[in-house]
Amino acid sequence: MTNLTSLLVANRGEIAVRVFRTARALGLATVAVHSDPDADALHVREADAAVRLPGAAPADTYLRGDLVIKAALAAGADAVHPGYGFLSENAGFARDVAAAGLTWIGPPPEAIEAMASKTRAKELMRAAGVPLLDPVDPAAATAADLPLLLKAAAGGGGRGMRVVRDLDTLKEEMQAASAEAASAFGDGEVFAEPYVERGRHVEVQILADSHGTVWALGTRDCSLQRRHQKVIEEAPAPALPETLRTTLHEAAVAAARAVSYQGAGTVEFLVAADGRPYFLEMNTRLQVEHPVTEAVFGLDLVALQLRIAEGAALPLTPPEPTGHAVEARLYAEDPAQDWRPQTGVLHTLDVPGGGPLGEAGGKVRVDTGFADGDTVGVHYDPMLAKVVAHAPTRAEAVRVLAHALAGARIHGLTTNRELLVRSLRHPEFAEARLDTGFYERHLGSLTEGAPDATLSAVAAALAAAAPAADAPLATRLGGWRNLRSQPQIRRYSAAGTAYEVRYRPVRSGPPELVDHPGVRVLSVEPGRVSLEVEGVRRMFHVKRKSNAEGAQAETYIDSTLGAHTLTPVPRFADPQDRTEPGSLLAPMPGTVVRVAEGLAPGDAVTAGQPLLWLEAMKMEHRIVSPASGTLTALHATLGHQVEFGALLAVVQEETPA
C-alpha cells in the first residue's frame, strides 16, 4: 500500500477544483499548476500551493509534461492526477510521472497506449469479442457506403470528425479532418466507418483495481451533442432493454480486462435504431459526465481513483444504483450563431439550490471553475459549469434541472442556458426519444425568438432612476420629478430589439408607467422592481454594471419570465469609423489555422464560400464570403493571431446585371 500525502492536478478549471475538493476531504495537500492567463483562476485560489507554467497556449503550459513533473517535485507532491483532456491519455507522460518517483492516478501506461489509437483499439476489441462497425476504405468507398463518418485516430472531443454524404466531397473532408486532427493531437491519421443515422451514444463507466476486480457502474446516455461534443448526459441510459444493458456491461468489462485496466475509465458505444450496439472507443480517464454516475451510485469516483492508486481493493460488487441523474454543460457560447464561443468577464454565476456535492431527492450539484468576477479567456474550453440534478425518477430529475437552470443568474456573457432549458423540456427528450441528430433537427426551433424584454426594460428603467437607500437626502428627495406633463424616457436594446420606457414620477409612491396598459408599479428599489401584470405580481431582479469610465454599460434582469441583458441607448449616436462594405471581421479572438487553397486578392468568390478558418476555445469556425463578388483584400495569414473585430478580408459584391 502507498500512503499519499500531497496531490498535484495536471489540469485547470472545473476538473481541478473538483479533484481538489475530494483531496481535501481525504486529508491530502493540493498543488495547482497554471498558465499566465490562469494566474488568478479559481483552481489556483483553492489549492494549497501553485506553480506557474510560463506562457498562455496549452502547448507551452498544460501540455508540457516535463514542466508539470518539475512543478510536482518542487512543490513536494507525491502523486499526479491528470483530470481529463490535456495529458490525461498520454502514456508517455504517465511513464514519466512514475519514473520521477510520483504516483500516477490513472490506468497503467500500457492500457493507455493500447486504447490511444481508435484504429488499434478496435483491433483489440474485435479480438475480445466486443461488437464493432466494419471499417470503410475511403479510397474504395462507393455511394452504397454513404453516409460515412470520418474520425481522428487519436484524441477526442469531436476534433477531426466529419460526416460525409456526398462522394464528391470525401477527399476534401478527409484533408480537412486530417489537418484538424494534426493540429489538435499531433497525429493526422483519420479513418472512415459507416455513419449510423439516429444512433444513440451510450457509455459504461468502469472501475478496476489492481487485484482483478472490475466494476461496470451502469450506463450513461450522452446522445445530445453539438459538433460531436456532449451537451446533456444522464444515468442510467433510459429506455434500454435489460438484455441490451447486460450486453453493454459485459462488453465494457471485457474491454477493460483485455488491456488489464486499473482505475476509472469509460467504454463508449453507438446503439443503432435497431438496438444493435457498436464499440466506439475507450476513454482511459475520468469523464466530464462522471457526476451523474456518482449521484446514482452514491460514490466519489475521484476518491476511489486515489484509493486504487494507493493499492486498495474494491469490494467484489458495486453498490446498487438509486434514482436518476441528469447533467447539463453550461457553455459561454451562442448556439444561434454557429455555437460561437464568448469571452469576457463573468459577473454572476448563481444556480439556485446548487452546491458542490448535491444529495439525493431532487438536489442540484454545480461543478465549476469560475466565480463571480472571473474572466473567460480565449485559450481554453468555454464550459462555465456542469449542473446536475438527482431525483427518484427521470421525469423529476429533468424537471428539477430545467427549473434550476431557468432560475440561474448568469451575467456578463451569452450562454447556452436557454437552449439547455428548452432541450430538457422538449417532447422528444421528455419521452426519452434520444439520438445524436437531435440538434441537427431542432436547433432552429430551440434558438428562435428571443423572449420579449419589454417588462425587463421597464424594470431596468425604474431601477436606474431609483436612488439607493443610503443616498444623501437631497438625492433621495430629487429621485423622482413631479412634472406629470413631461414623462421621463429611457431607451434600451436587447438581442437586437429596441425598447423605450416612459414613466411619470409622482410625489408619493412609485412612478406611473406611460403606454403600458395592464402594468402597474408596486415597488421600486435599485436592485429589485415589483410589477403587477394583468393582475399577477411579478418580481424582477436587477443588476447594473458600469464601464471603465463609470457610465452604465449593461443591465441584467432576471425574473420568472426569463433573463435579459439590456444595453442603454444614448440620446445621441456615438459616431464611429465605418468599416468598408463587405468587410469580414473576426467574430472572436483566435488563430488562423487554414486559408482556402490558392486564395488571393482579385479572386472571384461566391456567397457562402469558406475563405478561412479560425480556431478559438478548442473549436474551429469557418469565415465565409457574405456575397458573390471579388476578394479585394486578404489580411489573414496562416498562424496569424487576431483580436475580436480584426479585419480579415474584404469582398466587393458583384453588381447585378
Disulfide bonds with the S-S distance in Angstrom:
none
